[in-house]
Amino acid sequence: MKKLLLLVFLLQWGWLRAQIVSVQTDTITFDEVVIVAQRSSEKYYTSLSAISLLQEKQIRQLSPGTLPEAMERMPGVWMQRTNLGGGSPFIRGLTGYQTLILIDGIRLNNATFRSGPNQYLNTVDPLMCSKIEVMRGSGSVQYGSDAIGGTVYIQTIEPEYSNQKPRITGSVYGKWMSDSMEKSTRAQLGFSSKKLALVSGFSIKKFGDIHPGKQGKVLSPTGYSGFSGDLKLKIKLDHSKEMIFAIQHDIQQDVPLYHQIQSGTFSLYSFDPQQRSLAYLKFKMYTSHPLFSEIKATISIQSSFEQRNKRKSDADHTDVEKDGVTTSGFILENISSFSEKWIATTGVESYYDHIASSASTILTDGVSQESERGLYPDNSSMLSTSLFTIHKIEQGRLTIQTGARYNFIELVVDDPMFGESHITPDALVGLLSAGWALSPLFRISASANTAYRAPNISDVSSFGIADFRYEVPNFGLKPEKAFNMELGFQFKREGWFASLFLYRNLLTDLIDNVKTIYMGQDSIDGIQVYHRENIHRAIIRGAEAELTHVFSSNLSARAYAIYTYGFNSENNEPIRRIPPFNGYVGGIYRPFRQLSFDVGMMFASSQNRLSSGDKDDDRIADGGTPGWTSVHIESHFEWKILKFNTGLENIFNTLYRVHGSGVDAPGRRFWVSLTIGF
């Protein structure tokens, strides 16, 4: 095995993640890259937002086993992993329900998303994705609640119509990783004609326990298995109308929560199953009327279900918790072209979440005893309805974007233990951005936007063990609010691209866990009791710098660096889990069109600015998280119907942990993937 790894090392150079541009013989210029996270299509270089982008070719070359793995090198994304089956993106210092995740424009976030990192991004199969856009620092005006830190916009594979005779396409994909850390496969089939296009796929994955870097012990149990399926159908009704139907399903089985077992508190703690399903129907219509250039209507239904099986180390019974969320959604949006220089997107959207939650105890004789309630009150619901309008105006060198959104939320909680509660928060947010082209090479932009996060069912009614605390409800919460200011600089000339974004985000009414008393006790079964309160004011500021240089058609280099500073002014301490200074540097060498050799290094400094919550977290080392570097080497070869990718990750077998994570990163590992298409 060592000889094989050495051979791969000698044959390869690593792979630089071309976030904005695919660096290859058929190079895509910056002006050609189209993004959609702003709710309308626009060129990357004219966008007034800080955008990170991962395109389909980069995803295929990465051969990621999970979506968090695919995103972990994206600029401005700090990927925390509570367990191998998790992966929660930190965007500008925030994660969990303070960042918004969208799939084809439909919210993944629901009424049970909790504070801090969660596992739900991992329920999206990366092999069905065609593009991932991360809008850093904005999204509330465009998409509503939760987009305080930013927005992750996931686009799934789009089937293409055929102008020729009908044709069938397909591919078979397989991946293997050393130490049995991953075995994955996917089969995909497509059909296209002049008026109908379809693509469908099915993936099966098996992940083994994590083998960390040198001197690290195998993290067991961390491995799990899963499978997913997806289908998308497009029908061209006529030259101006189109219908799109899509369905997705993902299930993960026996996903351990390692740190709870490793600490000795539990002998069993797993998610079995963790699953998500989504189905939607979208109608598009284009007209010649400037007020109704494009009309889109989407109806969707999404379900999320998880079962947590828990057994304490000193217990003779198993606790089983089941939580399901069914979300019905409706989106109606209209794009108006008042002129070639003035585009407006106006619409309404509504989501209704219904929660089914239960808990039981299984005794040693197999008898099941139902509990009075689950983690959430059964039959709770959350209705969120919004009106929004976004305008983009170009006048010479000046570009202005402005918009507003009003959101009304209704939470209904009928708790058998704490009584009935009816909560109706609302929010009004706005956006104003301006960009000025000082020259054809240099642009400067400035923006200010407000954002919010409405309290959800998890906030107001969670009751039970979550993370290292025991939560009890508080029905008196208000929305979290944010005011973000940003200044951006972009430089572009042939072969060069550079950007620098500076930002300051003022957060008020932040909801946090506070120690409390429940039924006269400060702990239950030895676990400290907490509830949530609007108690914090905080500031997050930072800088994001990127540089790309294309030396020639076969050689390029790229680097980025991210700095984040967060301070809780109420507690006079750092914000919890703030990422350290981190970045990436690397390059691509392509000797000819079909083959590339690439090298890259991720790095992070130590993080010793800890909040009191960080210090109480046994997943973070005493004194903070040490700094680290991880070098990876990959190669990519394409020839006719074959695509062959290999990689050697963490070459120097560094033992490290991403700050805030519950598991160490994998050590040195070799992987290979092969795709055969027709």
Secondary structure, 3 states (H helix, E strand, C coil): CHHHHHHHHHHCEECCCCCCCCCCCCCCCHHHCEECCCCCCEEHHHCCCEEEEEEHHHHHHHCCCCHHHHHCCCCCEEEECCCCCCCEEEECCECHHHCEEEECCEECCCCCCCCCCCCHHHHCCHHHEEEEEEEECCCHHHHCCCCCCEEEEEEECCCCCCCCCCEEEEEEEEEEEHHHCEEEEEEEEEEECCCEEEEEEEEEEEECCECECCCCCCECCCCEEEEEEEEEEEEEEECCEEEEEEEEEEEEECEECHHHHHCCCEEEEEEEEEEEEEEEEEEEEECCCHHHCEEEEEEEEEEEEEEEEEEECCCCCEEEEEEEEEEEEEEEEEEEEEECCEEEEEEEEEEEEEEEEEEEEECCCCCEEECCCCCCCCCCEEEEEEEEEEEEEEECCEEEEEEEEEEEEEEEEEECCCEEEEECCEEEEEEEEEEEECCCCEEEEEEEEEEEECCCHHHHHCCEEECCEEECCCCCCCCEEEEEEEEEEEEEECCEEEEEEEEEEEEEEEEEEEECCECCECEECCEEEEEEEEEEEEEEEEEEEEEEEEEECCEEEEEEEEEEEEEECCCCEECCCCCCCEEEEEEEEEEECCEEEEEEEEEECCECCCCHHHHHCCCCCCCCECCEEEEEEEEEEEECCEEEEEEEECCCCCCCCCCCCCCCCECCEEEEEEEEEC
